[in-house]
Amino acid sequence: MQMVVDSFRSKGKLFKKMQEISPKEIGVRNKIKMYKATDTSGYFWAIFAVSQKSRLLMKDVHKFEEIYEKLTILCEHNFKHKFLFIDAPLCSKAKDAFKQKGWKLS
């Protein structure tokens, strides 16, 4: 969580509240870290942190969209911002698909 907070702080974004959500709560088996955050303006953020060695492909875009839908059902509200931290290489088509679906990448 510290990496996520430091990254946003360096960009000038602060959060009032940040809560980690385990993948088991949603019923996902992926090794992913998910956070539900509220910024100082009162907007909700869905933050995903992925650390893997293999490249993210188009199928992963659909997988993250499904996880995001499950997260909105669990939290019972939609999020203003969707943010994805990736340590892995990213396919150019997947990058375009993430941007079209409203994801912000880092």
N, C-alpha and C positions, 0 to 999 in steps of 0.2 A: 504494500500500500504506500510505503514511503516514496518509492520511485514515481508513482502516479502523482502524488501530492507535490513532490519536488518539480516534476515536469510542468504541471499546471501553474505552480507558483512562479517559475521562471518566465512564464508567459503572461503573468499578471492576473491570473484567475484564482480566486479564493472560494472555498466552499464552507458553508455553515455546518453541514452535516454530511458525513460519508459513511456508508454502511456496506460491509462486504456481504455478498450473498453467495452461499456455497452452491455448486452445481447440483448437489443432491436435493436441495430444496425444489429445484425446477424439474428434476428427473433427467438430467443430462449427465452423460458419462465422460464428457470431454474434460481435459485438464486445462481449465480456463479460470481466470479470476474475474469475478464480476462485482461491480460496485454500483450502488445507487447513491447519488450525491445530490445535494441541494446547494445551489450557489447563492451568493449574497442578494441577487435579484429575486430569488424565490423560484427559479426555474429548476426542473429536475433533469438530471443527466444520467444516462446509462453508460457506464464505462466498462469496457472489456479489455483485459490484458492477456495476450497470448504469447507464449514462449515455446517455440518448436523449431526443429531443424529443417523440416521439409517446407517446400514452397506452398503458399496459399493459392488455391486455384478457384475457378468459378464455382465448383461444388461447395467450397467453403463459404462462399457468399450466401448461398441458400441455407446452409447450416446455421450461420450466424443470424440470419433473418428469423429462422424458426426459434432459436434460443431467445432472441429479442422479443418475439411474440409471447413466448412462455413467461418471460420476465414481466411484461406488461400485464399479463393475466394475474400473476402472483402479487404484484404491487398494486393492482387495481387502478392504474392510471397510465397515461401515455407520457413519454419523455420528450422534452423539448430538443435535447441534443443526444446524439449517439456517437460515442467516441471509441476508437479501437487502437490500442497499443500493440504493435507487431514487432517481434524480434526476428521473424523469418523473412526470407525474400518474398516478394509479392508479384504475381503474374499481372501483366499490364491490363489484360481484359478484366481481371478480378478487381483491380484498382479502379477502373472506370465504372464497373458495376457497383462497387461500394459507394463511390461518389454520387451515382445516379439515385441510389436508394437513401441518400441523406447521411451517410456515415462520414465522420471526420477521422482521418488516419494520421498516425504518428509512428 
